[in-house]
Amino acid sequence: MLERLRQSGYKPDAASAGAVAETCSAVRADLLPARLRTRPPHFRAVAEAVAVAGHADPDILALLADVPESLVRTVLAGLRADGLLDGVEPERLRRTLFCDLPADVLRRQHARAARLLNDAGRPPVDIAPHLMALRTANEPWMRATLRAAARDTTDHPTAIRYLEHALAADPDDIATLVDYAHSISDRAPYLAHELLWTALDRATTVRDRAVLATELAWLAPATPRAASAAPVLGTALAELTGVLGPHPTGPDRDLHARSEAARLAAVWARPPAVLDAPVPAGDTRAERDLLALRSFSDMLAGRSAVTASDRARAALSESGSLGWQHALATFVLAMADEVDAAKSGFDRVLATAGDAGWTQALTRMLRALVLAEAGDVPAAVADAQTAVDAVENVDTARVVLATSLYRAGKTATAMRLLPDRDINVPVLGNPLALMLRASLAETDGDYAHALELSTRCGSMLAEMGVENPLIAPWWVNAARLHALAGDNRAAMAVADRYADVAERWGSASARGLALLAAGAVESDTEVMAEAVDLLAGTPAEWHCTHAELALGEALLRLEDRGGARRWFRSAADRATRCGYRGVAAHVRSRLIAAGGRVRQASDGRGGGNVLSGSERRIAALAAAGATNREIAARLRVTVRTVETHLTSVYRKLGVPGRMALRTDSEPKD
């Protein structure tokens, strides 16, 4: 062993530890056949049983090797004493001991091991590797074991291989097909869609039709074609209710809850006008999935931020892996001004989403929108770009990237990204694209076209049943542009209508925008100042920047140049801090027009102006002496999120650690 290590050139340090362990394992395995030739035959029988079974449980090895259990224990002790058992991987043992064994003999060994392990009640993940060594899983218990192992394993590619092996043995098995379609739906939604439709055509029972229609509808956010399953699901649900009754119990309760969730998933961008179904308690994963989609529907319809966020938090109490539905629930928290909690939720979803696929893309898109609004534009651009890279042909991801780049001041690049055709996630993509085009038209001085685009955005959202005032706040721009055009009646109608909508949703940012619209229409600087004060206490940095800019413009029109300069300067500082470079440049020009002077911009090492809102809050608490765990509890985020933000704070401020924050985290004059 030492000679092998010397020949390999490994050094006795931590960097070589893994390679040294691998070499030692290989040497032990290579020595085993020679050692076994000097021992009685039952030694080899036990060693082969260990290689096949993949573990050293004496009771199972005794059955597999056909050796008394007491003798098995003696053999295991001898192998351990020789250093030939511990630290040697079963796969390496198999290659060493069975190199000359015919394949069919080895398969019979695996089949026997699988039966023994199954009869002994071992976990499916212990049995599945033996079943994978067989040509086919031709018995029902084998396929059931593979399905169970696929659910239990934490390795997604392995789960898919287990299900493919089971499906190859019985392509018509509905349970296996559903599990397989579910496992590939995130990365291959169109293939999952085709498999489920084909199976639905062959389904003969009410339960099978309900299960297949449910899974089809669940694919709707990832593939628009799956939305066509909504009528089929409606029929299947009606049939299922006729069989199960209105209040099913046990596994049927979960099926009913998942079917109701799928009904919302199929029309996820169009909230139902009335949700008359009872709100689930959230006791099971299916019910928590339903709560996630109920919260998103509530948010889109603008029903109540408190109710929607309560349901979102209940959905996010899920302790297992999170999916795209949880990303939607997390976005609800952000729309209710709970941005720090939303960031923590997004982190949890991404932790189990993998590096590609629909869940990754949707989560990154939603987080990019939240970060761009909350004043962390570089992170928003990075998330949006990752979303574009994660999936093919998702125009919404490009719209989100364009929106983030526009806020970063990269207007030309943003314009090139906007698609000309209809977008496949309409509730996000189409309104955002129209809002962005309206902003660009207003920047070019084409106020009539900007108003037309804003109004079209409002009509599109109304057609979809979306009334949340924050999804795409076209109405703020429309009210202001109507007033600029001299149409005060139209301006007041829009402002009054959405004042009621904002009050119903109830978040501070929505109410602040309503005050801003009313103040702009009435040229009431006191109301606009109230809007600024309200928005400044929320994470809505983008809207607050524009509110300060609008207030400065209103004061300048009243020839209050000092007041205008104050708000222009505040808007410029906020825009610079958040990375809104285009807005910052525009506001600085307005500051000069009001007779002010432009302060030199920070280089990123001089103070808190470069910190995002979340970073400033965490830095302030850390400077006051709070521990990471205390900060996490207060802001309702994870400790990992606090650590990540503090690392960013130290880098931006150029300080070595939290002890330096007391003096360095405050903006310098």
Secondary structure, 3 states (H helix, E strand, C coil): CHHHHHHHCCCCCHHHHHHHHHHHHHHHHHHHHHHHHCCCHHHHHHHHHHHHHCCCCHHHHHHHHCCCHHHHHHHHHHHHHCCCCCCCCHHHHHHHHCCCCCHHHHHHHHHHHHHHHHHCCCCHHHHHHHHHCCCCCCCHHHHHHHHHHHHHCCCHHHHHHHHHHHHHHCCCCHHHHHHHHHHHCCCCHHHHHHHHHHHHHHCCCHHHHHHHHHHHHHCCCCCHHHHHHHHHHHHHHHHHHHHHCCCCCCHHHHHHHHHHHHHHHHCCCCCCCCCCCCCCCCCCHHHHHHHHHHHHHHHHHCCCHHHHHHHHHHHCCCCCCCCHHHHHHHHHHHHCCCHHHHHHHHHHHHHCCCCCCHHHHHHHHHHHHHHHHHCCHHHHHHHHHHHHHHCCCCHHHHHHHHHHHHHCCCHHHHHHHCCCCCCCCCCCHHHHHHHHHHHHHHHCCCHHHHHHHHHHHHHHHHHHCCCCCCCCCHHHHHHHHHHHCCCHHHHHHHHHHHHHHHHHHCCHHHHHHHHHHHHHHHCCHHHHHHHHHHHHCCCCHHHHHHHHHHHHHHHHHCCCHHHHHHHHHHHHHHHHHHCCHHHHHHHHHHHHHCCCCCCCCCCCCCCHHHCCHHHHHHHHHHHCCCCHHHHHHHHCCCHHHHHHHHHHHHHHHCCCCHHHHHHHCCCCC
